[in-house]
């Protein structure tokens, strides 16, 4: 075989190697589908068109959450995408679908330790997080047109144990305490609107855990928020101070509380 600077002689062959490259117009659809597949297009396609209006989904597909992986990670709600042709898969981007079990595994993963490339990129995507008693239970695709009660539907269902008097939203601006009961009303007061934004962390509590937190921060003496009058002014300075105390208590208890910037 000829080498550099040599000419081919009779009976010799020239072997040329090619670097394998990806067709930038091909998108891969994988995860909770009947079978992984690829599509080739030079224009963005609606998610409904990509997944054949849901016909290619596996029976255990978790439709409140999916990820588009392209120049950046984007979280979407598949149910909404099937109703809105404006939610599209960019050219060359991949669509990752999840079962409920896979989704919960994603939620439980530590972005700093996971080997899944999706997990490490999630912190930069358009998601909010929900924590129940200090443990993250959901990644939520952010939709600025949705009220809080609409955003958490499908990710958390309030129960008789839920503390409705106080919940927290933490973001880069600080910590805000608010009345969860009012925020969950479909027709809540016009002056009382809460929406989840990118990077928000929503903290919801159940009674036993919350009572322990309050008891610890008050030297073993539990007090009822409603009796202190805080319920009438949960957005005030005092409520925010309580929120900061509660957040510190969460950290002190070494719970599965992840705070990424």
VENJOFEN-V671549 format. One record per pair of residues at least 12 apart in sequence whose ideal C-beta (glycine too) atoms are under 10 Angstrom apart, sorted by the first residue. I is the first residue (numbers start at 1). J is the second residue. Records with the same first field share a line. If there is no record, write none. Layout:
I=J ; J
//
This chain:
1=13 ; 14 ; 15
2=14 ; 15
22=92
23=38 ; 40 ; 92
24=42 ; 91 ; 92
25=39 ; 40 ; 41 ; 42 ; 43 ; 91 ; 92
26=38 ; 39 ; 40 ; 41 ; 91 ; 92 ; 94
27=39 ; 40 ; 41 ; 44 ; 45 ; 50 ; 68 ; 69 ; 70 ; 89 ; 90 ; 91 ; 92 ; 93 ; 94 ; 95
28=69 ; 92 ; 93 ; 94 ; 95 ; 96
29=47 ; 50 ; 51 ; 56 ; 66 ; 89 ; 94 ; 95 ; 96 ; 97
30=69 ; 94 ; 95 ; 96 ; 97
31=57 ; 58 ; 61 ; 62 ; 66 ; 67 ; 94 ; 95 ; 96 ; 97 ; 98 ; 99 ; 102 ; 103
32=56 ; 57 ; 58 ; 59 ; 60 ; 61 ; 62 ; 63 ; 66 ; 78 ; 96 ; 97 ; 98 ; 99 ; 100 ; 101 ; 102 ; 103
33=51 ; 52 ; 55 ; 56 ; 57 ; 58 ; 61 ; 95 ; 96 ; 97
34=52 ; 55 ; 56 ; 57 ; 58 ; 59 ; 61
35=56 ; 58
36=56 ; 97
37=50 ; 51 ; 56
38=94
39=89 ; 95
40=91 ; 92
41=89 ; 91 ; 92
42=91 ; 92
43=88 ; 90 ; 91
44=87 ; 88 ; 89 ; 90 ; 91 ; 92 ; 93
45=85 ; 88 ; 89 ; 90 ; 91 ; 95
46=81 ; 82 ; 84 ; 85 ; 86 ; 87 ; 88 ; 89
47=66 ; 68 ; 76 ; 77 ; 78 ; 80 ; 81 ; 82 ; 84 ; 85 ; 86 ; 87 ; 88 ; 89 ; 95
48=78 ; 81 ; 82 ; 83 ; 84 ; 85 ; 87 ; 88
49=85 ; 88 ; 89
50=68 ; 81 ; 88 ; 89 ; 95
51=66 ; 78 ; 81 ; 82 ; 89 ; 95 ; 97
53=82
54=78 ; 79 ; 81 ; 82
56=97
57=78 ; 82 ; 97
58=97 ; 99
59=99
60=98 ; 99 ; 100 ; 101 ; 102
61=78 ; 97 ; 98 ; 99 ; 100 ; 102 ; 103
62=78 ; 97 ; 98 ; 99 ; 100 ; 101 ; 102 ; 103 ; 104 ; 154
63=77 ; 78 ; 79 ; 80 ; 81 ; 82 ; 97 ; 98 ; 100 ; 154
64=76 ; 77 ; 78 ; 79 ; 80 ; 98 ; 100 ; 103 ; 138 ; 139 ; 140 ; 141 ; 153 ; 154 ; 155
65=77 ; 78 ; 79 ; 96 ; 97 ; 98 ; 100 ; 102 ; 103 ; 106 ; 107 ; 127 ; 138 ; 139 ; 140 ; 141 ; 154 ; 155
66=78 ; 79 ; 81 ; 95 ; 96 ; 97 ; 98 ; 103 ; 141
67=93 ; 94 ; 95 ; 96 ; 97 ; 98 ; 106 ; 118 ; 121 ; 122 ; 125 ; 127 ; 139 ; 141
68=81 ; 87 ; 88 ; 89 ; 90 ; 93 ; 94 ; 95 ; 96 ; 125
69=93 ; 94 ; 95 ; 96 ; 117 ; 118 ; 121 ; 125
70=89 ; 90 ; 91 ; 92 ; 93 ; 94 ; 95
71=90 ; 92 ; 93
72=90 ; 93 ; 121 ; 124 ; 125 ; 126
73=93 ; 96 ; 117 ; 118 ; 119 ; 120 ; 121 ; 122 ; 123 ; 124 ; 125 ; 126 ; 127
74=87 ; 89 ; 90 ; 93 ; 125 ; 126 ; 127 ; 141 ; 142
75=122 ; 125 ; 126 ; 127 ; 128 ; 139 ; 140 ; 141 ; 142 ; 198
76=88 ; 89 ; 95 ; 126 ; 141 ; 143
77=140 ; 141 ; 143 ; 146 ; 151 ; 153 ; 154
78=95 ; 97 ; 98 ; 141
79=154
80=141 ; 143 ; 146
81=95 ; 141
96=118
98=118
103=138 ; 139 ; 155
104=137 ; 138
105=119
106=118 ; 119 ; 122 ; 139
107=119 ; 122 ; 129 ; 130 ; 135 ; 136 ; 137 ; 138 ; 139 ; 155
108=135 ; 136 ; 137 ; 256
109=122 ; 136 ; 258
110=136 ; 256 ; 258 ; 260
111=123 ; 124 ; 258 ; 260
112=258 ; 260
122=139 ; 260
123=199 ; 258 ; 260 ; 261
124=198 ; 199 ; 260
125=139 ; 141 ; 142 ; 198 ; 199
126=140 ; 141 ; 142 ; 143 ; 144 ; 197 ; 198 ; 199
127=139 ; 140 ; 141 ; 142 ; 196 ; 198 ; 199 ; 200
128=140 ; 141 ; 142 ; 143 ; 148 ; 151 ; 152 ; 155 ; 169 ; 171 ; 195 ; 196 ; 197 ; 198 ; 199 ; 200 ; 201 ; 202
129=155 ; 170 ; 196 ; 199 ; 200 ; 201 ; 202 ; 203 ; 258 ; 260
130=151 ; 152 ; 155 ; 156 ; 196 ; 200 ; 201 ; 202 ; 203 ; 204
131=156 ; 167 ; 168 ; 170 ; 201 ; 202 ; 203 ; 204 ; 205 ; 250 ; 255 ; 256 ; 257 ; 258
132=156 ; 162 ; 202 ; 203 ; 204 ; 205 ; 206 ; 209
133=161 ; 163 ; 203 ; 204 ; 205 ; 206 ; 208 ; 209 ; 210 ; 212 ; 213 ; 250 ; 253 ; 255 ; 256
134=203 ; 205 ; 209 ; 213 ; 246 ; 247 ; 249 ; 250 ; 251 ; 253 ; 254 ; 255 ; 256 ; 257
135=209 ; 250 ; 255 ; 256 ; 257 ; 258
136=201 ; 255 ; 256 ; 257 ; 258
137=155 ; 156 ; 202 ; 204 ; 256
138=151 ; 152 ; 154 ; 155 ; 156 ; 202
139=155
140=152 ; 153 ; 154 ; 155 ; 156 ; 196 ; 200 ; 202
141=155 ; 196 ; 198
142=195 ; 196 ; 197 ; 198 ; 199 ; 200
143=195 ; 196 ; 197
144=195 ; 196 ; 197 ; 198
145=195
146=195 ; 196
147=183 ; 184 ; 185 ; 186 ; 188 ; 193 ; 194 ; 195 ; 196
148=167 ; 169 ; 178 ; 180 ; 182 ; 183 ; 184 ; 188 ; 193 ; 194 ; 195 ; 196 ; 200 ; 202
149=180 ; 182 ; 183 ; 184 ; 185 ; 186 ; 188 ; 194
150=184 ; 186 ; 195 ; 196
151=194 ; 195 ; 196 ; 197 ; 200 ; 202
152=183 ; 184 ; 196 ; 202 ; 204
153=184
155=202
156=202 ; 204
158=180 ; 181 ; 184 ; 204 ; 206
159=206 ; 207
160=206 ; 207
161=205 ; 206 ; 207 ; 208 ; 209 ; 210
162=180 ; 181 ; 184 ; 204 ; 205 ; 206 ; 207 ; 210
163=180 ; 181 ; 204 ; 205 ; 206 ; 207 ; 208 ; 209 ; 210 ; 211 ; 213 ; 214 ; 225
164=179 ; 180 ; 181 ; 182 ; 183 ; 184 ; 204 ; 205 ; 207 ; 231
165=177 ; 178 ; 179 ; 180 ; 181 ; 205 ; 210 ; 224 ; 225 ; 226 ; 230 ; 231 ; 234
166=178 ; 179 ; 180 ; 181 ; 203 ; 204 ; 205 ; 210 ; 214 ; 225 ; 226 ; 230 ; 231 ; 234 ; 239 ; 242 ; 243 ; 246
167=179 ; 180 ; 181 ; 183 ; 184 ; 194 ; 202 ; 203 ; 204 ; 205 ; 234 ; 243
168=180 ; 201 ; 202 ; 203 ; 204 ; 205 ; 239 ; 240 ; 242 ; 243 ; 244 ; 246 ; 247 ; 250
169=183 ; 194 ; 195 ; 196 ; 197 ; 200 ; 201 ; 202 ; 203 ; 243
170=199 ; 200 ; 201 ; 202 ; 203 ; 243 ; 244 ; 247 ; 250 ; 257 ; 259
171=196 ; 197 ; 198 ; 199 ; 200 ; 201 ; 202
172=199 ; 200 ; 261
173=197 ; 199 ; 200
174=240 ; 243 ; 244 ; 247
175=201 ; 203 ; 239 ; 240 ; 241 ; 242 ; 243 ; 244 ; 245 ; 246 ; 247 ; 248
176=194 ; 200 ; 234 ; 235 ; 239 ; 240 ; 243
177=203 ; 225 ; 230 ; 233 ; 234 ; 235 ; 236 ; 238 ; 239 ; 240 ; 241 ; 242 ; 243 ; 244 ; 246 ; 247
178=192 ; 194 ; 202 ; 234 ; 235 ; 239 ; 243
179=192 ; 194 ; 225 ; 230 ; 231 ; 232 ; 233 ; 234 ; 235 ; 239
180=194 ; 202 ; 203 ; 204 ; 205 ; 234
181=231
182=194 ; 231 ; 234
183=195 ; 202
191=235
192=234 ; 235
194=235
199=260 ; 261
201=247 ; 257 ; 258 ; 259 ; 260
203=243 ; 246 ; 247 ; 250 ; 257
205=246 ; 250
209=250 ; 253 ; 255
210=222 ; 225 ; 246
211=224
212=249 ; 253
213=245 ; 246 ; 249 ; 250 ; 252 ; 253
214=242 ; 245 ; 246 ; 249
216=245 ; 249 ; 252 ; 253
217=242 ; 245 ; 246 ; 248 ; 249 ; 252
218=245
225=239 ; 242
228=242
230=242
247=259
//
